């Protein structure tokens, strides 16, 4: 309840974006493989940014 208005830091925002892209890539993997590969590539870029923050 008290964390309701807590702002997210940069790492948390990137992790959320990574998780969203991975889910989209998984959903696309059954219907459009090339779009799925593009989503995985975008997620990989975000993961590298997360690793650089650490």
Biopython code that builds the backbone (N, CA, C, O; Angstrom):
import numpy as np
from Bio.PDB.StructureBuilder import StructureBuilder

atoms = [
    (1, "UNK", "N", (0.816, -1.188, 0.000)),
    (1, "UNK", "CA", (0.000, 0.000, 0.000)),
    (1, "UNK", "C", (0.859, 1.250, 0.000)),
    (1, "UNK", "O", (0.561, 2.212, -0.707)),
    (2, "UNK", "N", (1.937, 1.240, 0.798)),
    (2, "UNK", "CA", (2.771, 2.430, 0.876)),
    (2, "UNK", "C", (3.661, 2.583, -0.344)),
    (2, "UNK", "O", (4.135, 3.684, -0.625)),
    (3, "UNK", "N", (3.896, 1.509, -1.070)),
    (3, "UNK", "CA", (4.705, 1.573, -2.280)),
    (3, "UNK", "C", (3.894, 1.937, -3.510)),
    (3, "UNK", "O", (4.397, 1.881, -4.632)),
    (4, "UNK", "N", (2.650, 2.308, -3.302)),
    (4, "UNK", "CA", (1.754, 2.599, -4.416)),
    (4, "UNK", "C", (2.253, 3.748, -5.282)),
    (4, "UNK", "O", (2.143, 3.697, -6.507)),
    (5, "UNK", "N", (2.800, 4.784, -4.650)),
    (5, "UNK", "CA", (3.247, 5.953, -5.390)),
    (5, "UNK", "C", (4.755, 6.026, -5.527)),
    (5, "UNK", "O", (5.298, 7.079, -5.864)),
    (6, "UNK", "N", (5.427, 4.937, -5.275)),
    (6, "UNK", "CA", (6.883, 4.890, -5.380)),
    (6, "UNK", "C", (7.277, 4.926, -6.857)),
    (6, "UNK", "O", (6.721, 4.189, -7.671)),
    (7, "UNK", "N", (8.224, 5.773, -7.192)),
    (7, "UNK", "CA", (8.692, 5.856, -8.570)),
    (7, "UNK", "C", (9.663, 4.719, -8.845)),
    (7, "UNK", "O", (10.431, 4.309, -7.975)),
    (8, "UNK", "N", (9.613, 4.223, -10.066)),
    (8, "UNK", "CA", (10.507, 3.142, -10.463)),
    (8, "UNK", "C", (11.831, 3.732, -10.905)),
    (8, "UNK", "O", (11.880, 4.787, -11.537)),
    (9, "UNK", "N", (12.910, 3.030, -10.560)),
    (9, "UNK", "CA", (14.210, 3.479, -11.031)),
    (9, "UNK", "C", (14.456, 2.944, -12.447)),
    (9, "UNK", "O", (13.644, 2.191, -12.986)),
    (10, "UNK", "N", (15.563, 3.336, -13.027)),
    (10, "UNK", "CA", (15.866, 2.985, -14.424)),
    (10, "UNK", "C", (15.935, 1.468, -14.629)),
    (10, "UNK", "O", (15.452, 0.952, -15.636)),
    (11, "UNK", "N", (16.530, 0.769, -13.682)),
    (11, "UNK", "CA", (16.678, -0.686, -13.808)),
    (11, "UNK", "C", (15.313, -1.370, -13.798)),
    (11, "UNK", "O", (15.078, -2.287, -14.585)),
    (12, "UNK", "N", (14.419, -0.939, -12.924)),
    (12, "UNK", "CA", (13.090, -1.533, -12.857)),
    (12, "UNK", "C", (12.301, -1.279, -14.139)),
    (12, "UNK", "O", (11.562, -2.152, -14.595)),
    (13, "UNK", "N", (12.452, -0.099, -14.718)),
    (13, "UNK", "CA", (11.769, 0.211, -15.973)),
    (13, "UNK", "C", (12.280, -0.684, -17.096)),
    (13, "UNK", "O", (11.499, -1.199, -17.896)),
    (14, "UNK", "N", (13.602, -0.864, -17.149)),
    (14, "UNK", "CA", (14.183, -1.716, -18.189)),
    (14, "UNK", "C", (13.761, -3.167, -18.015)),
    (14, "UNK", "O", (13.485, -3.856, -18.997)),
    (15, "UNK", "N", (13.709, -3.636, -16.767)),
    (15, "UNK", "CA", (13.297, -5.012, -16.522)),
    (15, "UNK", "C", (11.846, -5.236, -16.944)),
    (15, "UNK", "O", (11.506, -6.291, -17.478)),
    (16, "UNK", "N", (11.011, -4.258, -16.707)),
    (16, "UNK", "CA", (9.611, -4.360, -17.117)),
    (16, "UNK", "C", (9.496, -4.393, -18.638)),
    (16, "UNK", "O", (8.716, -5.174, -19.183)),
    (17, "UNK", "N", (10.267, -3.551, -19.326)),
    (17, "UNK", "CA", (10.251, -3.533, -20.786)),
    (17, "UNK", "C", (10.782, -4.852, -21.347)),
    (17, "UNK", "O", (10.263, -5.363, -22.340)),
    (18, "UNK", "N", (11.815, -5.399, -20.710)),
    (18, "UNK", "CA", (12.385, -6.680, -21.142)),
    (18, "UNK", "C", (11.349, -7.790, -21.017)),
    (18, "UNK", "O", (11.169, -8.595, -21.932)),
    (19, "UNK", "N", (10.677, -7.822, -19.884)),
    (19, "UNK", "CA", (9.668, -8.850, -19.648)),
    (19, "UNK", "C", (8.538, -8.753, -20.678)),
    (19, "UNK", "O", (8.058, -9.771, -21.175)),
    (20, "UNK", "N", (8.118, -7.531, -20.992)),
    (20, "UNK", "CA", (7.052, -7.320, -21.964)),
    (20, "UNK", "C", (7.482, -7.794, -23.358)),
    (20, "UNK", "O", (6.714, -8.456, -24.055)),
    (21, "UNK", "N", (8.704, -7.455, -23.757)),
    (21, "UNK", "CA", (9.191, -7.861, -25.076)),
    (21, "UNK", "C", (9.340, -9.378, -25.182)),
    (21, "UNK", "O", (9.049, -9.959, -26.227)),
    (22, "UNK", "N", (9.784, -10.010, -24.118)),
    (22, "UNK", "CA", (9.933, -11.467, -24.140)),
    (22, "UNK", "C", (8.564, -12.152, -24.269)),
    (22, "UNK", "O", (8.436, -13.161, -24.963)),
    (23, "UNK", "N", (7.555, -11.606, -23.605)),
    (23, "UNK", "CA", (6.215, -12.177, -23.719)),
    (23, "UNK", "C", (5.691, -12.005, -25.139)),
    (23, "UNK", "O", (5.112, -12.933, -25.704)),
    (24, "UNK", "N", (5.892, -10.822, -25.721)),
    (24, "UNK", "CA", (5.443, -10.586, -27.094)),
    (24, "UNK", "C", (6.169, -11.517, -28.061)),
    (24, "UNK", "O", (5.559, -12.056, -28.985)),
    (25, "UNK", "N", (7.459, -11.703, -27.850)),
    (25, "UNK", "CA", (8.237, -12.588, -28.723)),
    (25, "UNK", "C", (7.734, -14.017, -28.620)),
    (25, "UNK", "O", (7.646, -14.721, -29.626)),
    (26, "UNK", "N", (7.407, -14.447, -27.416)),
    (26, "UNK", "CA", (6.890, -15.798, -27.226)),
    (26, "UNK", "C", (5.537, -15.962, -27.923)),
    (26, "UNK", "O", (5.283, -16.976, -28.573)),
    (27, "UNK", "N", (4.681, -14.964, -27.781)),
    (27, "UNK", "CA", (3.367, -15.034, -28.419)),
    (27, "UNK", "C", (3.486, -15.061, -29.944)),
    (27, "UNK", "O", (2.719, -15.749, -30.617)),
    (28, "UNK", "N", (4.440, -14.318, -30.480)),
    (28, "UNK", "CA", (4.627, -14.289, -31.933)),
    (28, "UNK", "C", (5.326, -15.526, -32.474)),
    (28, "UNK", "O", (5.261, -15.794, -33.674)),
    (29, "UNK", "N", (5.988, -16.280, -31.616)),
    (29, "UNK", "CA", (6.797, -17.399, -32.094)),
    (29, "UNK", "C", (5.971, -18.474, -32.792)),
    (29, "UNK", "O", (6.500, -19.231, -33.605)),
    (30, "UNK", "N", (4.695, -18.545, -32.485)),
    (30, "UNK", "CA", (3.870, -19.563, -33.139)),
    (30, "UNK", "C", (3.280, -19.079, -34.458)),
    (30, "UNK", "O", (2.899, -19.891, -35.301)),
    (31, "UNK", "N", (3.200, -17.759, -34.644)),
    (31, "UNK", "CA", (2.539, -17.266, -35.852)),
    (31, "UNK", "C", (3.480, -16.568, -36.829)),
    (31, "UNK", "O", (3.335, -16.732, -38.040)),
    (32, "UNK", "N", (4.439, -15.796, -36.330)),
    (32, "UNK", "CA", (5.304, -15.020, -37.206)),
    (32, "UNK", "C", (6.729, -15.073, -36.659)),
    (32, "UNK", "O", (7.095, -14.294, -35.780)),
    (33, "UNK", "N", (7.505, -15.974, -37.175)),
    (33, "UNK", "CA", (8.839, -16.230, -36.636)),
    (33, "UNK", "C", (9.782, -15.043, -36.812)),
    (33, "UNK", "O", (10.574, -14.765, -35.911)),
    (34, "UNK", "N", (9.727, -14.345, -37.919)),
    (34, "UNK", "CA", (10.645, -13.225, -38.136)),
    (34, "UNK", "C", (10.330, -12.075, -37.183)),
    (34, "UNK", "O", (11.250, -11.430, -36.680)),
    (35, "UNK", "N", (9.064, -11.808, -36.926)),
    (35, "UNK", "CA", (8.695, -10.764, -35.957)),
    (35, "UNK", "C", (9.126, -11.178, -34.558)),
    (35, "UNK", "O", (9.557, -10.342, -33.764)),
    (36, "UNK", "N", (9.011, -12.458, -34.258)),
    (36, "UNK", "CA", (9.448, -12.966, -32.960)),
    (36, "UNK", "C", (10.947, -12.772, -32.783)),
    (36, "UNK", "O", (11.404, -12.379, -31.710)),
    (37, "UNK", "N", (11.709, -13.045, -33.830)),
    (37, "UNK", "CA", (13.154, -12.856, -33.770)),
    (37, "UNK", "C", (13.517, -11.388, -33.546)),
    (37, "UNK", "O", (14.464, -11.081, -32.822)),
    (38, "UNK", "N", (12.765, -10.491, -34.166)),
    (38, "UNK", "CA", (13.004, -9.065, -33.965)),
    (38, "UNK", "C", (12.739, -8.656, -32.522)),
    (38, "UNK", "O", (13.484, -7.857, -31.956)),
    (39, "UNK", "N", (11.684, -9.199, -31.925)),
    (39, "UNK", "CA", (11.371, -8.889, -30.525)),
    (39, "UNK", "C", (12.464, -9.415, -29.603)),
    (39, "UNK", "O", (12.849, -8.743, -28.646)),
    (40, "UNK", "N", (12.968, -10.628, -29.891)),
    (40, "UNK", "CA", (14.061, -11.177, -29.092)),
    (40, "UNK", "C", (15.307, -10.296, -29.192)),
    (40, "UNK", "O", (16.021, -10.109, -28.206)),
    (41, "UNK", "N", (15.564, -9.760, -30.376)),
    (41, "UNK", "CA", (16.725, -8.888, -30.558)),
    (41, "UNK", "C", (16.561, -7.600, -29.757)),
    (41, "UNK", "O", (17.516, -7.128, -29.139)),
    (42, "UNK", "N", (15.363, -7.032, -29.763)),
    (42, "UNK", "CA", (15.103, -5.829, -28.967)),
    (42, "UNK", "C", (15.279, -6.124, -27.475)),
    (42, "UNK", "O", (15.844, -5.317, -26.737)),
    (43, "UNK", "N", (14.794, -7.278, -27.045)),
    (43, "UNK", "CA", (14.920, -7.663, -25.641)),
    (43, "UNK", "C", (16.384, -7.855, -25.263)),
    (43, "UNK", "O", (16.786, -7.542, -24.142)),
    (44, "UNK", "N", (17.176, -8.366, -26.191)),
    (44, "UNK", "CA", (18.601, -8.562, -25.924)),
    (44, "UNK", "C", (19.311, -7.227, -25.717)),
    (44, "UNK", "O", (20.186, -7.115, -24.859)),
    (45, "UNK", "N", (18.939, -6.221, -26.496)),
    (45, "UNK", "CA", (19.521, -4.887, -26.334)),
    (45, "UNK", "C", (19.187, -4.335, -24.948)),
    (45, "UNK", "O", (20.043, -3.746, -24.288)),
    (46, "UNK", "N", (17.955, -4.525, -24.515)),
    (46, "UNK", "CA", (17.545, -4.035, -23.201)),
    (46, "UNK", "C", (18.288, -4.787, -22.102)),
    (46, "UNK", "O", (18.683, -4.190, -21.101)),
    (47, "UNK", "N", (18.481, -6.095, -22.281)),
    (47, "UNK", "CA", (19.210, -6.869, -21.267)),
    (47, "UNK", "C", (20.648, -6.373, -21.155)),
    (47, "UNK", "O", (21.192, -6.332, -20.052)),
    (48, "UNK", "N", (21.267, -6.002, -22.248)),
    (48, "UNK", "CA", (22.625, -5.471, -22.200)),
    (48, "UNK", "C", (22.668, -4.137, -21.451)),
    (48, "UNK", "O", (23.630, -3.851, -20.739)),
    (49, "UNK", "N", (21.620, -3.321, -21.616)),
    (49, "UNK", "CA", (21.544, -2.065, -20.869)),
    (49, "UNK", "C", (21.413, -2.334, -19.372)),
    (49, "UNK", "O", (22.022, -1.640, -18.558)),
    (50, "UNK", "N", (20.618, -3.345, -19.009)),
    (50, "UNK", "CA", (20.455, -3.708, -17.600)),
    (50, "UNK", "C", (21.785, -4.164, -17.028)),
    (50, "UNK", "O", (22.142, -3.783, -15.914)),
    (51, "UNK", "N", (22.519, -4.972, -17.772)),
    (51, "UNK", "CA", (23.812, -5.464, -17.308)),
    (51, "UNK", "C", (24.804, -4.313, -17.141)),
    (51, "UNK", "O", (25.630, -4.345, -16.229)),
    (52, "UNK", "N", (24.737, -3.309, -17.996)),
    (52, "UNK", "CA", (25.636, -2.167, -17.886)),
    (52, "UNK", "C", (25.330, -1.332, -16.649)),
    (52, "UNK", "O", (26.230, -0.710, -16.083)),
    (53, "UNK", "N", (24.062, -1.313, -16.222)),
    (53, "UNK", "CA", (23.692, -0.570, -15.023)),
    (53, "UNK", "C", (24.257, -1.212, -13.760)),
    (53, "UNK", "O", (24.532, -0.526, -12.776)),
    (54, "UNK", "N", (24.426, -2.521, -13.794)),
    (54, "UNK", "CA", (24.935, -3.237, -12.623)),
    (54, "UNK", "C", (26.409, -3.087, -12.551)),
    (54, "UNK", "O", (27.039, -3.617, -11.635)),
]
sb = StructureBuilder()
sb.init_structure("model")
sb.init_model(0)
sb.init_chain("A")
sb.init_seg("    ")
for serial, (resi, resn, name, xyz) in enumerate(atoms, 1):
    if name == "N":
        sb.init_residue(resn, " ", resi, " ")
    sb.init_atom(name, np.array(xyz, "f"), 0.0, 1.0, " ", f" {name:<3s}", serial, name[0])
structure = sb.get_structure()
